[in-house]
Amino acid sequence: MAKDDSYHVLDPAHTDPARIKKERDQARKLKKTQWWLDLLNRGICHHCQNKFKASELTMDHLIPLARGGKSNRGNIVPSCRPCNQAKHLESPVDAAFRQLEAEKSGSQNED
Ligand SMILES: [Zn+2]
């Protein structure tokens, strides 16, 4: 159990391999939950809001694990592959902006 509450800043502790591994394990567990299966069955990409087959969606962390993001329902969203890949090519500012736009235009993914 991490007691560090400064997850919003880039900190060497965030890239601690043990922490990343723990969060990856947690993500793997979440993939088996009904919550995640429901999201996949709904098939809506969080970023472009288009509909996909469950097999075409990937699990995406809004805040990357290496930046202190956690594997929990608030930080994990379904993403189509093009969006997931495009995300890595744009600046964090662009990504954050698009994320805000996506949140404004659709709140149907809120649990
Ligand atoms: Zn998409």
Residues whose N, C-alpha, C, O or C-beta is under 5 A from the ligand:
A	BS01	ZN	C45 H47 C48 C80 C83
